[in-house]
Amino acid sequence: MKVLTIKQPWATLIMQKDKRFEFRSWQTKYRGELLIHAGKGIDKEAMKRLAKYIPENMPIGKILGKVRLVDCVKISPGFKEMLLKENKDIYTDSSFKENYGWQLEDVEVFKEPLEAKGKLSLWEYNIEK
């Protein structure tokens, strides 16, 4: 199954359904199930700014669950405005440094996160392990 590695706290915010879009510099034609991997990298500025949204102990280096990637949207002024109205804490001007918003739906959190080493881009993981 395809996997996307995301820094914390962003991976957790996706799994909590606080963040519907993940931003990337590149687009993808892939649509379907996608595992969300919390990488070992941490966005320290976001951790401070979003403290009210995130639990104390966030897993790193683990697959947290799965989502369905339903769209890849080119960022436009209208798209940016819509997301800032939705949640100006999560979606700030710095969110839009990337060119594409990957729309994620149908969040399913795993009861036990799976240990995994992250990779760049979309990568494959055998969920049957």
N, C-alpha and C positions, 0 to 999 in steps of 0.2 A: 504494500500500500504506500502511496506517496505521503511524504512527511515534509513539514516546513519547520525549521528551527527559528525560534523567536526569542529575543532577550526578555528577561523578566524586568518589570512587572507586566509587560504587554501580553505574554503568553497566558498568565493568570487572568488578566482582565478579559481576554477573549473567552476563556473557559467559564468565567462568571457572567458572561453575556453583557458585560459593560462596554465592550468594544466589538463592533460589528465589522469593521474594516481593518485589514492589515495593509500597510503601505510598503510598496516596493518600487525600485527604479525600473524594473522590467515587468513586462506583461506576460501572461501565460494564457494559452488556449485551453489548458486543462480545466475541466469541470468535474466535480464529483467529490467522493470522500477524501479527506485529508487529515492526517494525524498532526497534532500540534505538539511540538517538542520545545520544552523550556531549555534553552541553551544555558551555558555556564556564564555568559555575559549578562551583566546587570546594568540597566540604565539608571545610574544613581540620581540624576536630576529628576527623573520621573518618579522614582521611589519616594523622594521627599515631597514632591508636588502632589502625588496621588495617594499619600499615606492613608487617607480616609477610605479608600476603595480596596486596599490590599491587606491580606492576612499577614500576620507576623512571620510565619514560616512558609516561604514559597519554595517549592521544589526547583532544583536546577539539574540539568543533565538527565531529564526524564520526559517521556511522552505522557502528557497529561490527559489526553482524550482525543476525540475526533470531531470534526465539523464537516460541513459540506460547502465546498467552494462553488458558488453559484454565478459569480460574475467577476470581471476584471474591468474596472471603470477608469478611463483616462480622467485625471483630475482636471476639473474646470472651475472657474469662479463660482458657478451655481452649485456644483457638487460640494465644494469647500464650504460655502455658506450654509448649505443644508446640514452638514455634519457639525459645524460650529453651533448651530441652533439646537441640534440634538443633545450635545454634551460638550460644553466649552472647556471642561476640565480634561476630558480624555482627548478630544480633538482640538489641538492648539495649532497656531500657525506653523509651529515646527513639525507637525504631523505631515504637512503637505510639501516637504522638501523632496519627496519621492514623486514619481510621475503617475503611479497607478494605485488604485484602491482595490484590494481583493475582498469581495463581499463574502462573508462567512455566515452560514446559518446552521440550524439543527445541531447545536452543541451537545455533545455527550461526554461527560467527565468520567474518566475511569476511576473505579474505587481504589485501585492500586496503580499508581503511575509506573510506567515501564522504564527501567534503566536503559539508556541509549546514548551513544556519542553523536552529537550533532554534526551536520555537514552544511555546506553552502548550497544554495539553490534548492530545488525540489529533489528529494532523495527517497530511496526505497527502503522499506522496513517490512520484514516478514512478521506480521502480527500473530502468526500461529506459533511462534517460538515458545 
